[in-house]
């Protein structure tokens, strides 16, 4: 049994039923749309986010009918943002498969993303799940703000550590936070419990994004993708920000020169990677990642002991220790 199957054990039956309902939620009377959504469903990932929803509900009193609704809304939102992100990034691949925009072009991909987002919103309205709608809508707003803030700062190359954490809190952590909050809400948790689960999810999401940052400096063979992608795209991630903050004037000037004028040159990118590694940026990013992970697991201990809580803790460790 794989690690993810072991984690999923307390919610195995619920996840199987969720997958069936999620497929139903994507159906349309338009054949092209059904063809594309079928392609999406067949290439789904590990479904980490629905797992956070169901485990949060289990921790906070039990999985209910509205938990399936919350998980479907989150997954529709997440899938829509991935489709839109591939258009924004002009990416032709997603998890080793062709992206929607690569197969059906940008215009169709944007419309598919819009359709998925609208399906999620309609699910909540049709079921009068306005508390969950509020949680998910806040997440959509923050994700958009985070993306735009990152784009603005990428042009200026002036991201401080504080701004970096604000970007990843909005861009990445808010979605995992909404998984935990909506799961808790669906179980009828108190406002205090919902707030606690949301904070736990936010801390996990921040640690998750720092892990992603670190992949850019790892061996390409180990993770199955080339290194230096963030540098080539002039994304200011935590290892790089720490290195710039603590480098001497000459080293800082050289890194900025490469980011501004030579960020597509593989030799120059490798030079920056070497400077980050020798400048303690990797060690510092690991330290901060462990800090947020530890805080999330510590806060989780405030919830009643159960198989759901144990599985949630293992899911947190899985997301941080992953190799892809």
PyMOL commands that set and color helices and strands:
alter all, ss='L'
color gray80, all
select helices_A, chain A and resi 3-25+31-42+48-59+65-88+100-126+130-156+161-186+191-215+220-223+229-232+238-246+249-261+266-278+281-300+307-321
alter helices_A, ss='H'
color red, helices_A
select strands_A, chain A and resi 93-94+97-98
alter strands_A, ss='S'
color yellow, strands_A
deselect
rebuild
show_as cartoon
